[in-house]
Amino acid sequence: MLTQAGMVAILWDVDTLDWRGTAADELTRGAVDLPRPGSIVLQHDTQPNTARTAAAVYAGLADRGFVLVNIAQLFHGQLPAAGAWRSGPLAKG
C-alpha cells in the first residue's frame, strides 16, 4: 500500500522494548548486541532508562565497530521513494 501511495515508512529491526521499563543492563545489552550492519535501533527519548544508558549503548556499538548515522546517511544519501524499510543497505567497503 505504501508503494502504491508513493510513500516511505522507516521502521526498525531492533526494538529495545524500552517502553516496557526494561532494566538498564538488559536495555544496554540488547541495544549493543543485537544490531547488525544496516540496523535501525528503536529507542524512545522519553524513557528514563534510555536516557541513562545512551552513552553506554553508543560506546558499546562503537566498540563493535559501528558508526552511528542518521537515516539519510544510512541510505547513502538516496532515501527510498516508497515502501517500508526495517534496515538500511548493508555497509559497503
PyMOL Python script that loads the backbone (N, CA, C, O; Angstrom):
from pymol import cmd

cmd.read_pdbstr("""\
ATOM      1  N   MET A   1       0.813  -1.186   0.000  1.00  0.00           N
ATOM      2  CA  MET A   1       0.000   0.000   0.000  1.00  0.00           C
ATOM      3  C   MET A   1       0.864   1.260   0.000  1.00  0.00           C
ATOM      4  O   MET A   1       0.536   2.225  -0.690  1.00  0.00           O
ATOM      5  N   LEU A   2       1.953   1.270   0.755  1.00  0.00           N
ATOM      6  CA  LEU A   2       2.838   2.430   0.763  1.00  0.00           C
ATOM      7  C   LEU A   2       3.440   2.677  -0.612  1.00  0.00           C
ATOM      8  O   LEU A   2       3.527   3.816  -1.069  1.00  0.00           O
ATOM      9  N   THR A   3       3.856   1.595  -1.266  1.00  0.00           N
ATOM     10  CA  THR A   3       4.437   1.732  -2.593  1.00  0.00           C
ATOM     11  C   THR A   3       3.434   2.351  -3.554  1.00  0.00           C
ATOM     12  O   THR A   3       3.778   3.247  -4.324  1.00  0.00           O
ATOM     13  N   GLN A   4       2.200   1.877  -3.511  1.00  0.00           N
ATOM     14  CA  GLN A   4       1.159   2.411  -4.393  1.00  0.00           C
ATOM     15  C   GLN A   4       0.897   3.883  -4.109  1.00  0.00           C
ATOM     16  O   GLN A   4       0.595   4.648  -5.025  1.00  0.00           O
ATOM     17  N   ALA A   5       1.008   4.282  -2.859  1.00  0.00           N
ATOM     18  CA  ALA A   5       0.764   5.673  -2.480  1.00  0.00           C
ATOM     19  C   ALA A   5       2.007   6.546  -2.689  1.00  0.00           C
ATOM     20  O   ALA A   5       1.942   7.765  -2.533  1.00  0.00           O
ATOM     21  N   GLY A   6       3.144   5.920  -3.042  1.00  0.00           N
ATOM     22  CA  GLY A   6       4.377   6.671  -3.228  1.00  0.00           C
ATOM     23  C   GLY A   6       4.935   7.214  -1.924  1.00  0.00           C
ATOM     24  O   GLY A   6       5.542   8.284  -1.895  1.00  0.00           O
ATOM     25  N   MET A   7       4.726   6.467  -0.843  1.00  0.00           N
ATOM     26  CA  MET A   7       5.189   6.896   0.476  1.00  0.00           C
ATOM     27  C   MET A   7       6.225   5.903   1.001  1.00  0.00           C
ATOM     28  O   MET A   7       6.297   4.759   0.553  1.00  0.00           O
ATOM     29  N   VAL A   8       7.010   6.361   1.944  1.00  0.00           N
ATOM     30  CA  VAL A   8       8.013   5.512   2.564  1.00  0.00           C
ATOM     31  C   VAL A   8       7.775   5.478   4.072  1.00  0.00           C
ATOM     32  O   VAL A   8       7.369   6.476   4.668  1.00  0.00           O
ATOM     33  N   ALA A   9       8.028   4.336   4.673  1.00  0.00           N
ATOM     34  CA  ALA A   9       7.984   4.189   6.132  1.00  0.00           C
ATOM     35  C   ALA A   9       9.334   3.639   6.571  1.00  0.00           C
ATOM     36  O   ALA A   9       9.774   2.592   6.096  1.00  0.00           O
ATOM     37  N   ILE A  10       9.975   4.344   7.467  1.00  0.00           N
ATOM     38  CA  ILE A  10      11.239   3.877   8.032  1.00  0.00           C
ATOM     39  C   ILE A  10      10.913   3.283   9.393  1.00  0.00           C
ATOM     40  O   ILE A  10      10.498   3.997  10.306  1.00  0.00           O
ATOM     41  N   LEU A  11      11.099   1.991   9.527  1.00  0.00           N
ATOM     42  CA  LEU A  11      10.768   1.280  10.760  1.00  0.00           C
ATOM     43  C   LEU A  11      12.072   0.902  11.469  1.00  0.00           C
ATOM     44  O   LEU A  11      13.018   1.690  11.454  1.00  0.00           O
ATOM     45  N   TRP A  12      12.146  -0.247  12.072  1.00  0.00           N
ATOM     46  CA  TRP A  12      13.325  -0.669  12.819  1.00  0.00           C
ATOM     47  C   TRP A  12      13.399  -2.179  12.776  1.00  0.00           C
ATOM     48  O   TRP A  12      12.401  -2.861  12.545  1.00  0.00           O
ATOM     49  N   ASP A  13      14.601  -2.691  13.002  1.00  0.00           N
ATOM     50  CA  ASP A  13      14.774  -4.139  13.091  1.00  0.00           C
ATOM     51  C   ASP A  13      15.263  -4.561  14.469  1.00  0.00           C
ATOM     52  O   ASP A  13      15.328  -5.755  14.761  1.00  0.00           O
ATOM     53  N   VAL A  14      15.607  -3.600  15.320  1.00  0.00           N
ATOM     54  CA  VAL A  14      15.982  -3.890  16.709  1.00  0.00           C
ATOM     55  C   VAL A  14      15.100  -3.029  17.609  1.00  0.00           C
ATOM     56  O   VAL A  14      15.183  -1.801  17.593  1.00  0.00           O
ATOM     57  N   ASP A  15      14.261  -3.691  18.386  1.00  0.00           N
ATOM     58  CA  ASP A  15      13.378  -2.996  19.330  1.00  0.00           C
ATOM     59  C   ASP A  15      13.917  -3.215  20.732  1.00  0.00           C
ATOM     60  O   ASP A  15      13.952  -4.347  21.215  1.00  0.00           O
ATOM     61  N   THR A  16      14.333  -2.152  21.381  1.00  0.00           N
ATOM     62  CA  THR A  16      14.899  -2.272  22.729  1.00  0.00           C
ATOM     63  C   THR A  16      13.835  -2.533  23.789  1.00  0.00           C
ATOM     64  O   THR A  16      14.165  -2.882  24.922  1.00  0.00           O
ATOM     65  N   LEU A  17      12.573  -2.369  23.435  1.00  0.00           N
ATOM     66  CA  LEU A  17      11.458  -2.555  24.372  1.00  0.00           C
ATOM     67  C   LEU A  17      11.586  -1.638  25.587  1.00  0.00           C
ATOM     68  O   LEU A  17      11.103  -1.955  26.674  1.00  0.00           O
ATOM     69  N   ASP A  18      12.239  -0.506  25.386  1.00  0.00           N
ATOM     70  CA  ASP A  18      12.446   0.428  26.485  1.00  0.00           C
ATOM     71  C   ASP A  18      11.131   0.956  27.063  1.00  0.00           C
ATOM     72  O   ASP A  18      11.074   1.328  28.235  1.00  0.00           O
ATOM     73  N   TRP A  19      10.091   0.990  26.256  1.00  0.00           N
ATOM     74  CA  TRP A  19       8.782   1.473  26.716  1.00  0.00           C
ATOM     75  C   TRP A  19       8.180   0.569  27.780  1.00  0.00           C
ATOM     76  O   TRP A  19       7.252   0.970  28.483  1.00  0.00           O
ATOM     77  N   ARG A  20       8.699  -0.649  27.904  1.00  0.00           N
ATOM     78  CA  ARG A  20       8.221  -1.577  28.938  1.00  0.00           C
ATOM     79  C   ARG A  20       8.871  -1.324  30.291  1.00  0.00           C
ATOM     80  O   ARG A  20       8.539  -1.984  31.275  1.00  0.00           O
ATOM     81  N   GLY A  21       9.794  -0.371  30.341  1.00  0.00           N
ATOM     82  CA  GLY A  21      10.529  -0.136  31.580  1.00  0.00           C
ATOM     83  C   GLY A  21      11.648  -1.144  31.750  1.00  0.00           C
ATOM     84  O   GLY A  21      12.018  -1.485  32.873  1.00  0.00           O
ATOM     85  N   THR A  22      12.180  -1.614  30.654  1.00  0.00           N
ATOM     86  CA  THR A  22      13.255  -2.602  30.663  1.00  0.00           C
ATOM     87  C   THR A  22      14.406  -2.128  31.550  1.00  0.00           C
ATOM     88  O   THR A  22      14.783  -0.957  31.524  1.00  0.00           O
ATOM     89  N   ALA A  23      14.952  -3.048  32.328  1.00  0.00           N
ATOM     90  CA  ALA A  23      16.073  -2.727  33.212  1.00  0.00           C
ATOM     91  C   ALA A  23      17.244  -2.202  32.395  1.00  0.00           C
ATOM     92  O   ALA A  23      17.443  -2.602  31.248  1.00  0.00           O
ATOM     93  N   ALA A  24      18.019  -1.299  33.001  1.00  0.00           N
ATOM     94  CA  ALA A  24      19.113  -0.623  32.299  1.00  0.00           C
ATOM     95  C   ALA A  24      20.120  -1.604  31.711  1.00  0.00           C
ATOM     96  O   ALA A  24      20.540  -1.425  30.568  1.00  0.00           O
ATOM     97  N   ASP A  25      20.521  -2.635  32.452  1.00  0.00           N
ATOM     98  CA  ASP A  25      21.523  -3.575  31.939  1.00  0.00           C
ATOM     99  C   ASP A  25      20.985  -4.380  30.764  1.00  0.00           C
ATOM    100  O   ASP A  25      21.710  -4.640  29.803  1.00  0.00           O
ATOM    101  N   GLU A  26      19.723  -4.772  30.835  1.00  0.00           N
ATOM    102  CA  GLU A  26      19.102  -5.523  29.746  1.00  0.00           C
ATOM    103  C   GLU A  26      18.922  -4.630  28.510  1.00  0.00           C
ATOM    104  O   GLU A  26      19.147  -5.069  27.383  1.00  0.00           O
ATOM    105  N   LEU A  27      18.525  -3.403  28.730  1.00  0.00           N
ATOM    106  CA  LEU A  27      18.359  -2.445  27.651  1.00  0.00           C
ATOM    107  C   LEU A  27      19.687  -2.218  26.925  1.00  0.00           C
ATOM    108  O   LEU A  27      19.743  -2.241  25.696  1.00  0.00           O
ATOM    109  N   THR A  28      20.736  -2.003  27.686  1.00  0.00           N
ATOM    110  CA  THR A  28      22.061  -1.786  27.109  1.00  0.00           C
ATOM    111  C   THR A  28      22.517  -3.017  26.339  1.00  0.00           C
ATOM    112  O   THR A  28      22.991  -2.899  25.209  1.00  0.00           O
ATOM    113  N   ARG A  29      22.381  -4.173  26.925  1.00  0.00           N
ATOM    114  CA  ARG A  29      22.818  -5.419  26.294  1.00  0.00           C
ATOM    115  C   ARG A  29      22.121  -5.631  24.951  1.00  0.00           C
ATOM    116  O   ARG A  29      22.776  -5.945  23.958  1.00  0.00           O
ATOM    117  N   GLY A  30      20.805  -5.462  24.914  1.00  0.00           N
ATOM    118  CA  GLY A  30      20.070  -5.658  23.667  1.00  0.00           C
ATOM    119  C   GLY A  30      20.421  -4.641  22.604  1.00  0.00           C
ATOM    120  O   GLY A  30      20.564  -4.985  21.431  1.00  0.00           O
ATOM    121  N   ALA A  31      20.561  -3.385  23.012  1.00  0.00           N
ATOM    122  CA  ALA A  31      20.861  -2.320  22.054  1.00  0.00           C
ATOM    123  C   ALA A  31      22.275  -2.437  21.494  1.00  0.00           C
ATOM    124  O   ALA A  31      22.555  -1.938  20.405  1.00  0.00           O
ATOM    125  N   VAL A  32      23.161  -3.090  22.231  1.00  0.00           N
ATOM    126  CA  VAL A  32      24.545  -3.250  21.776  1.00  0.00           C
ATOM    127  C   VAL A  32      24.737  -4.575  21.045  1.00  0.00           C
ATOM    128  O   VAL A  32      25.425  -4.619  20.026  1.00  0.00           O
ATOM    129  N   ASP A  33      24.145  -5.651  21.546  1.00  0.00           N
ATOM    130  CA  ASP A  33      24.409  -6.984  21.000  1.00  0.00           C
ATOM    131  C   ASP A  33      23.594  -7.340  19.763  1.00  0.00           C
ATOM    132  O   ASP A  33      24.066  -8.116  18.932  1.00  0.00           O
ATOM    133  N   LEU A  34      22.392  -6.801  19.611  1.00  0.00           N
ATOM    134  CA  LEU A  34      21.504  -7.233  18.531  1.00  0.00           C
ATOM    135  C   LEU A  34      21.718  -6.570  17.169  1.00  0.00           C
ATOM    136  O   LEU A  34      21.461  -7.217  16.154  1.00  0.00           O
ATOM    137  N   PRO A  35      22.167  -5.333  17.089  1.00  0.00           N
ATOM    138  CA  PRO A  35      22.324  -4.710  15.771  1.00  0.00           C
ATOM    139  C   PRO A  35      23.335  -5.429  14.887  1.00  0.00           C
ATOM    140  O   PRO A  35      24.296  -6.038  15.358  1.00  0.00           O
ATOM    141  N   ARG A  36      23.074  -5.332  13.578  1.00  0.00           N
ATOM    142  CA  ARG A  36      23.976  -5.826  12.551  1.00  0.00           C
ATOM    143  C   ARG A  36      24.147  -4.678  11.552  1.00  0.00           C
ATOM    144  O   ARG A  36      23.408  -3.696  11.633  1.00  0.00           O
ATOM    145  N   PRO A  37      25.087  -4.765  10.623  1.00  0.00           N
ATOM    146  CA  PRO A  37      25.254  -3.662   9.677  1.00  0.00           C
ATOM    147  C   PRO A  37      23.929  -3.297   9.000  1.00  0.00           C
ATOM    148  O   PRO A  37      23.235  -4.160   8.463  1.00  0.00           O
ATOM    149  N   GLY A  38      23.595  -2.020   9.036  1.00  0.00           N
ATOM    150  CA  GLY A  38      22.358  -1.524   8.443  1.00  0.00           C
ATOM    151  C   GLY A  38      21.185  -1.478   9.394  1.00  0.00           C
ATOM    152  O   GLY A  38      20.113  -1.012   9.008  1.00  0.00           O
ATOM    153  N   SER A  39      21.345  -1.945  10.631  1.00  0.00           N
ATOM    154  CA  SER A  39      20.238  -1.977  11.586  1.00  0.00           C
ATOM    155  C   SER A  39      19.729  -0.587  11.940  1.00  0.00           C
ATOM    156  O   SER A  39      20.467   0.398  11.932  1.00  0.00           O
ATOM    157  N   ILE A  40      18.448  -0.549  12.246  1.00  0.00           N
ATOM    158  CA  ILE A  40      17.813   0.631  12.808  1.00  0.00           C
ATOM    159  C   ILE A  40      17.324   0.220  14.186  1.00  0.00           C
ATOM    160  O   ILE A  40      16.487  -0.674  14.314  1.00  0.00           O
ATOM    161  N   VAL A  41      17.846   0.870  15.213  1.00  0.00           N
ATOM    162  CA  VAL A  41      17.542   0.531  16.606  1.00  0.00           C
ATOM    163  C   VAL A  41      16.505   1.511  17.131  1.00  0.00           C
ATOM    164  O   VAL A  41      16.699   2.725  17.064  1.00  0.00           O
ATOM    165  N   LEU A  42      15.401   0.981  17.654  1.00  0.00           N
ATOM    166  CA  LEU A  42      14.336   1.815  18.198  1.00  0.00           C
ATOM    167  C   LEU A  42      14.590   2.083  19.679  1.00  0.00           C
ATOM    168  O   LEU A  42      14.670   1.160  20.489  1.00  0.00           O
ATOM    169  N   GLN A  43      14.716   3.376  20.015  1.00  0.00           N
ATOM    170  CA  GLN A  43      14.816   3.828  21.391  1.00  0.00           C
ATOM    171  C   GLN A  43      13.947   5.070  21.522  1.00  0.00           C
ATOM    172  O   GLN A  43      13.843   5.865  20.588  1.00  0.00           O
ATOM    173  N   HIS A  44      13.332   5.232  22.669  1.00  0.00           N
ATOM    174  CA  HIS A  44      12.440   6.367  22.908  1.00  0.00           C
ATOM    175  C   HIS A  44      13.123   7.337  23.869  1.00  0.00           C
ATOM    176  O   HIS A  44      13.505   6.959  24.977  1.00  0.00           O
ATOM    177  N   ASP A  45      13.271   8.575  23.443  1.00  0.00           N
ATOM    178  CA  ASP A  45      13.959   9.551  24.286  1.00  0.00           C
ATOM    179  C   ASP A  45      13.139   9.950  25.508  1.00  0.00           C
ATOM    180  O   ASP A  45      13.638  10.665  26.377  1.00  0.00           O
ATOM    181  N   THR A  46      11.907   9.505  25.585  1.00  0.00           N
ATOM    182  CA  THR A  46      11.066   9.814  26.745  1.00  0.00           C
ATOM    183  C   THR A  46      11.200   8.788  27.867  1.00  0.00           C
ATOM    184  O   THR A  46      10.618   8.962  28.938  1.00  0.00           O
ATOM    185  N   GLN A  47      11.958   7.727  27.631  1.00  0.00           N
ATOM    186  CA  GLN A  47      12.104   6.679  28.642  1.00  0.00           C
ATOM    187  C   GLN A  47      13.352   6.919  29.495  1.00  0.00           C
ATOM    188  O   GLN A  47      14.450   7.084  28.962  1.00  0.00           O
ATOM    189  N   PRO A  48      13.181   6.939  30.812  1.00  0.00           N
ATOM    190  CA  PRO A  48      14.318   7.248  31.696  1.00  0.00           C
ATOM    191  C   PRO A  48      15.533   6.348  31.509  1.00  0.00           C
ATOM    192  O   PRO A  48      16.660   6.843  31.476  1.00  0.00           O
ATOM    193  N   ASN A  49      15.330   5.031  31.386  1.00  0.00           N
ATOM    194  CA  ASN A  49      16.483   4.142  31.235  1.00  0.00           C
ATOM    195  C   ASN A  49      17.177   4.320  29.892  1.00  0.00           C
ATOM    196  O   ASN A  49      18.376   4.064  29.777  1.00  0.00           O
ATOM    197  N   THR A  50      16.446   4.750  28.888  1.00  0.00           N
ATOM    198  CA  THR A  50      17.072   5.015  27.596  1.00  0.00           C
ATOM    199  C   THR A  50      18.040   6.183  27.723  1.00  0.00           C
ATOM    200  O   THR A  50      19.163   6.128  27.223  1.00  0.00           O
ATOM    201  N   ALA A  51      17.602   7.224  28.385  1.00  0.00           N
ATOM    202  CA  ALA A  51      18.480   8.384  28.595  1.00  0.00           C
ATOM    203  C   ALA A  51      19.688   7.996  29.451  1.00  0.00           C
ATOM    204  O   ALA A  51      20.809   8.415  29.162  1.00  0.00           O
ATOM    205  N   ARG A  52      19.470   7.203  30.500  1.00  0.00           N
ATOM    206  CA  ARG A  52      20.558   6.809  31.400  1.00  0.00           C
ATOM    207  C   ARG A  52      21.586   5.915  30.715  1.00  0.00           C
ATOM    208  O   ARG A  52      22.769   5.961  31.051  1.00  0.00           O
ATOM    209  N   THR A  53      21.139   5.096  29.749  1.00  0.00           N
ATOM    210  CA  THR A  53      22.043   4.117  29.137  1.00  0.00           C
ATOM    211  C   THR A  53      22.591   4.555  27.788  1.00  0.00           C
ATOM    212  O   THR A  53      23.397   3.840  27.192  1.00  0.00           O
ATOM    213  N   ALA A  54      22.172   5.712  27.297  1.00  0.00           N
ATOM    214  CA  ALA A  54      22.564   6.138  25.943  1.00  0.00           C
ATOM    215  C   ALA A  54      24.076   6.118  25.743  1.00  0.00           C
ATOM    216  O   ALA A  54      24.555   5.560  24.757  1.00  0.00           O
ATOM    217  N   ALA A  55      24.824   6.708  26.646  1.00  0.00           N
ATOM    218  CA  ALA A  55      26.285   6.771  26.475  1.00  0.00           C
ATOM    219  C   ALA A  55      26.899   5.370  26.426  1.00  0.00           C
ATOM    220  O   ALA A  55      27.790   5.113  25.616  1.00  0.00           O
ATOM    221  N   ALA A  56      26.427   4.463  27.289  1.00  0.00           N
ATOM    222  CA  ALA A  56      26.958   3.094  27.297  1.00  0.00           C
ATOM    223  C   ALA A  56      26.587   2.354  26.013  1.00  0.00           C
ATOM    224  O   ALA A  56      27.389   1.583  25.486  1.00  0.00           O
ATOM    225  N   VAL A  57      25.370   2.587  25.509  1.00  0.00           N
ATOM    226  CA  VAL A  57      24.938   1.953  24.257  1.00  0.00           C
ATOM    227  C   VAL A  57      25.808   2.441  23.111  1.00  0.00           C
ATOM    228  O   VAL A  57      26.307   1.634  22.327  1.00  0.00           O
ATOM    229  N   TYR A  58      25.995   3.751  23.003  1.00  0.00           N
ATOM    230  CA  TYR A  58      26.784   4.294  21.901  1.00  0.00           C
ATOM    231  C   TYR A  58      28.229   3.828  21.983  1.00  0.00           C
ATOM    232  O   TYR A  58      28.835   3.508  20.959  1.00  0.00           O
ATOM    233  N   ALA A  59      28.784   3.785  23.176  1.00  0.00           N
ATOM    234  CA  ALA A  59      30.161   3.302  23.341  1.00  0.00           C
ATOM    235  C   ALA A  59      30.265   1.826  22.985  1.00  0.00           C
ATOM    236  O   ALA A  59      31.224   1.408  22.336  1.00  0.00           O
ATOM    237  N   GLY A  60      29.284   1.036  23.406  1.00  0.00           N
ATOM    238  CA  GLY A  60      29.282  -0.397  23.090  1.00  0.00           C
ATOM    239  C   GLY A  60      29.175  -0.656  21.596  1.00  0.00           C
ATOM    240  O   GLY A  60      29.835  -1.549  21.066  1.00  0.00           O
ATOM    241  N   LEU A  61      28.344   0.125  20.919  1.00  0.00           N
ATOM    242  CA  LEU A  61      28.238  -0.014  19.465  1.00  0.00           C
ATOM    243  C   LEU A  61      29.540   0.393  18.783  1.00  0.00           C
ATOM    244  O   LEU A  61      29.981  -0.259  17.836  1.00  0.00           O
ATOM    245  N   ALA A  62      30.149   1.463  19.262  1.00  0.00           N
ATOM    246  CA  ALA A  62      31.434   1.890  18.701  1.00  0.00           C
ATOM    247  C   ALA A  62      32.493   0.811  18.912  1.00  0.00           C
ATOM    248  O   ALA A  62      33.305   0.558  18.022  1.00  0.00           O
ATOM    249  N   ASP A  63      32.492   0.175  20.083  1.00  0.00           N
ATOM    250  CA  ASP A  63      33.434  -0.905  20.369  1.00  0.00           C
ATOM    251  C   ASP A  63      33.246  -2.082  19.405  1.00  0.00           C
ATOM    252  O   ASP A  63      34.193  -2.810  19.104  1.00  0.00           O
ATOM    253  N   ARG A  64      32.007  -2.255  18.927  1.00  0.00           N
ATOM    254  CA  ARG A  64      31.724  -3.323  17.953  1.00  0.00           C
ATOM    255  C   ARG A  64      32.037  -2.879  16.526  1.00  0.00           C
ATOM    256  O   ARG A  64      31.870  -3.658  15.588  1.00  0.00           O
ATOM    257  N   GLY A  65      32.487  -1.640  16.355  1.00  0.00           N
ATOM    258  CA  GLY A  65      32.862  -1.152  15.035  1.00  0.00           C
ATOM    259  C   GLY A  65      31.773  -0.403  14.300  1.00  0.00           C
ATOM    260  O   GLY A  65      31.928  -0.075  13.123  1.00  0.00           O
ATOM    261  N   PHE A  66      30.664  -0.125  14.984  1.00  0.00           N
ATOM    262  CA  PHE A  66      29.573   0.605  14.347  1.00  0.00           C
ATOM    263  C   PHE A  66      29.844   2.102  14.372  1.00  0.00           C
ATOM    264  O   PHE A  66      30.517   2.616  15.266  1.00  0.00           O
ATOM    265  N   VAL A  67      29.308   2.784  13.375  1.00  0.00           N
ATOM    266  CA  VAL A  67      29.310   4.239  13.308  1.00  0.00           C
ATOM    267  C   VAL A  67      27.851   4.654  13.284  1.00  0.00           C
ATOM    268  O   VAL A  67      27.088   4.183  12.440  1.00  0.00           O
ATOM    269  N   LEU A  68      27.450   5.529  14.199  1.00  0.00           N
ATOM    270  CA  LEU A  68      26.059   5.970  14.247  1.00  0.00           C
ATOM    271  C   LEU A  68      25.815   6.985  13.139  1.00  0.00           C
ATOM    272  O   LEU A  68      26.608   7.904  12.933  1.00  0.00           O
ATOM    273  N   VAL A  69      24.701   6.803  12.429  1.00  0.00           N
ATOM    274  CA  VAL A  69      24.364   7.681  11.312  1.00  0.00           C
ATOM    275  C   VAL A  69      22.892   8.038  11.372  1.00  0.00           C
ATOM    276  O   VAL A  69      22.114   7.397  12.078  1.00  0.00           O
ATOM    277  N   ASN A  70      22.515   9.069  10.625  1.00  0.00           N
ATOM    278  CA  ASN A  70      21.098   9.391  10.506  1.00  0.00           C
ATOM    279  C   ASN A  70      20.508   8.616   9.333  1.00  0.00           C
ATOM    280  O   ASN A  70      21.232   7.906   8.636  1.00  0.00           O
ATOM    281  N   ILE A  71      19.216   8.743   9.112  1.00  0.00           N
ATOM    282  CA  ILE A  71      18.543   7.953   8.078  1.00  0.00           C
ATOM    283  C   ILE A  71      19.106   8.249   6.689  1.00  0.00           C
ATOM    284  O   ILE A  71      19.329   7.326   5.906  1.00  0.00           O
ATOM    285  N   ALA A  72      19.334   9.516   6.376  1.00  0.00           N
ATOM    286  CA  ALA A  72      19.876   9.853   5.055  1.00  0.00           C
ATOM    287  C   ALA A  72      21.238   9.185   4.845  1.00  0.00           C
ATOM    288  O   ALA A  72      21.509   8.659   3.765  1.00  0.00           O
ATOM    289  N   GLN A  73      22.087   9.202   5.862  1.00  0.00           N
ATOM    290  CA  GLN A  73      23.396   8.571   5.746  1.00  0.00           C
ATOM    291  C   GLN A  73      23.263   7.055   5.631  1.00  0.00           C
ATOM    292  O   GLN A  73      24.016   6.427   4.886  1.00  0.00           O
ATOM    293  N   LEU A  74      22.322   6.460   6.353  1.00  0.00           N
ATOM    294  CA  LEU A  74      22.117   5.017   6.314  1.00  0.00           C
ATOM    295  C   LEU A  74      21.808   4.537   4.901  1.00  0.00           C
ATOM    296  O   LEU A  74      22.222   3.451   4.496  1.00  0.00           O
ATOM    297  N   PHE A  75      21.077   5.359   4.164  1.00  0.00           N
ATOM    298  CA  PHE A  75      20.708   5.024   2.791  1.00  0.00           C
ATOM    299  C   PHE A  75      21.634   5.692   1.771  1.00  0.00           C
ATOM    300  O   PHE A  75      21.257   5.883   0.614  1.00  0.00           O
ATOM    301  N   HIS A  76      22.838   6.042   2.204  1.00  0.00           N
ATOM    302  CA  HIS A  76      23.863   6.613   1.322  1.00  0.00           C
ATOM    303  C   HIS A  76      23.346   7.821   0.547  1.00  0.00           C
ATOM    304  O   HIS A  76      23.704   8.015  -0.615  1.00  0.00           O
ATOM    305  N   GLY A  77      22.508   8.628   1.183  1.00  0.00           N
ATOM    306  CA  GLY A  77      22.005   9.849   0.571  1.00  0.00           C
ATOM    307  C   GLY A  77      20.872   9.636  -0.418  1.00  0.00           C
ATOM    308  O   GLY A  77      20.352  10.603  -0.974  1.00  0.00           O
ATOM    309  N   GLN A  78      20.483   8.400  -0.647  1.00  0.00           N
ATOM    310  CA  GLN A  78      19.418   8.080  -1.599  1.00  0.00           C
ATOM    311  C   GLN A  78      18.251   7.458  -0.847  1.00  0.00           C
ATOM    312  O   GLN A  78      18.103   6.236  -0.814  1.00  0.00           O
ATOM    313  N   LEU A  79      17.426   8.301  -0.245  1.00  0.00           N
ATOM    314  CA  LEU A  79      16.295   7.776   0.505  1.00  0.00           C
ATOM    315  C   LEU A  79      15.358   7.014  -0.409  1.00  0.00           C
ATOM    316  O   LEU A  79      15.135   7.428  -1.547  1.00  0.00           O
ATOM    317  N   PRO A  80      14.802   5.905   0.068  1.00  0.00           N
ATOM    318  CA  PRO A  80      13.849   5.172  -0.759  1.00  0.00           C
ATOM    319  C   PRO A  80      12.640   6.050  -1.068  1.00  0.00           C
ATOM    320  O   PRO A  80      12.228   6.859  -0.236  1.00  0.00           O
ATOM    321  N   ALA A  81      12.080   5.893  -2.246  1.00  0.00           N
ATOM    322  CA  ALA A  81      10.934   6.702  -2.656  1.00  0.00           C
ATOM    323  C   ALA A  81       9.632   6.166  -2.094  1.00  0.00           C
ATOM    324  O   ALA A  81       8.679   6.923  -1.910  1.00  0.00           O
ATOM    325  N   ALA A  82       9.579   4.876  -1.820  1.00  0.00           N
ATOM    326  CA  ALA A  82       8.331   4.271  -1.346  1.00  0.00           C
ATOM    327  C   ALA A  82       8.640   2.951  -0.656  1.00  0.00           C
ATOM    328  O   ALA A  82       9.758   2.442  -0.732  1.00  0.00           O
ATOM    329  N   GLY A  83       7.637   2.405   0.015  1.00  0.00           N
ATOM    330  CA  GLY A  83       7.762   1.116   0.680  1.00  0.00           C
ATOM    331  C   GLY A  83       8.112   1.252   2.143  1.00  0.00           C
ATOM    332  O   GLY A  83       8.225   2.357   2.674  1.00  0.00           O
ATOM    333  N   ALA A  84       8.282   0.110   2.789  1.00  0.00           N
ATOM    334  CA  ALA A  84       8.616   0.067   4.214  1.00  0.00           C
ATOM    335  C   ALA A  84       9.998  -0.541   4.375  1.00  0.00           C
ATOM    336  O   ALA A  84      10.319  -1.551   3.748  1.00  0.00           O
ATOM    337  N   TRP A  85      10.809   0.074   5.211  1.00  0.00           N
ATOM    338  CA  TRP A  85      12.185  -0.362   5.425  1.00  0.00           C
ATOM    339  C   TRP A  85      12.420  -0.605   6.900  1.00  0.00           C
ATOM    340  O   TRP A  85      12.058   0.225   7.734  1.00  0.00           O
ATOM    341  N   ARG A  86      13.023  -1.732   7.231  1.00  0.00           N
ATOM    342  CA  ARG A  86      13.365  -2.062   8.610  1.00  0.00           C
ATOM    343  C   ARG A  86      14.870  -1.976   8.848  1.00  0.00           C
ATOM    344  O   ARG A  86      15.329  -2.065   9.987  1.00  0.00           O
ATOM    345  N   SER A  87      15.624  -1.805   7.792  1.00  0.00           N
ATOM    346  CA  SER A  87      17.071  -1.609   7.913  1.00  0.00           C
ATOM    347  C   SER A  87      17.546  -0.961   6.629  1.00  0.00           C
ATOM    348  O   SER A  87      16.848  -0.947   5.615  1.00  0.00           O
ATOM    349  N   GLY A  88      18.751  -0.428   6.701  1.00  0.00           N
ATOM    350  CA  GLY A  88      19.329   0.191   5.517  1.00  0.00           C
ATOM    351  C   GLY A  88      20.150  -0.834   4.758  1.00  0.00           C
ATOM    352  O   GLY A  88      20.321  -1.968   5.205  1.00  0.00           O
ATOM    353  N   PRO A  89      20.659  -0.418   3.596  1.00  0.00           N
ATOM    354  CA  PRO A  89      21.522  -1.324   2.836  1.00  0.00           C
ATOM    355  C   PRO A  89      22.768  -1.655   3.664  1.00  0.00           C
ATOM    356  O   PRO A  89      23.229  -0.837   4.460  1.00  0.00           O
ATOM    357  N   LEU A  90      23.290  -2.831   3.473  1.00  0.00           N
ATOM    358  CA  LEU A  90      24.486  -3.218   4.223  1.00  0.00           C
ATOM    359  C   LEU A  90      25.625  -2.285   3.905  1.00  0.00           C
ATOM    360  O   LEU A  90      25.759  -1.791   2.785  1.00  0.00           O
ATOM    361  N   ALA A  91      26.440  -2.054   4.905  1.00  0.00           N
ATOM    362  CA  ALA A  91      27.593  -1.157   4.728  1.00  0.00           C
ATOM    363  C   ALA A  91      28.487  -1.677   3.617  1.00  0.00           C
ATOM    364  O   ALA A  91      28.720  -2.880   3.503  1.00  0.00           O
ATOM    365  N   LYS A  92      28.977  -0.774   2.814  1.00  0.00           N
ATOM    366  CA  LYS A  92      29.858  -1.135   1.701  1.00  0.00           C
ATOM    367  C   LYS A  92      31.287  -0.837   2.058  1.00  0.00           C
ATOM    368  O   LYS A  92      31.591   0.103   2.792  1.00  0.00           O
ATOM    369  N   GLY A  93      32.163  -1.670   1.513  1.00  0.00           N
ATOM    370  CA  GLY A  93      33.574  -1.384   1.618  1.00  0.00           C
ATOM    371  C   GLY A  93      34.184  -1.946   2.818  1.00  0.00           C
ATOM    372  O   GLY A  93      35.384  -1.779   3.037  1.00  0.00           O
TER     373      GLY A  93
END
""", "prot")
cmd.dss("prot")
cmd.show_as("cartoon", "prot")
cmd.util.cbc("prot")
cmd.orient("prot")
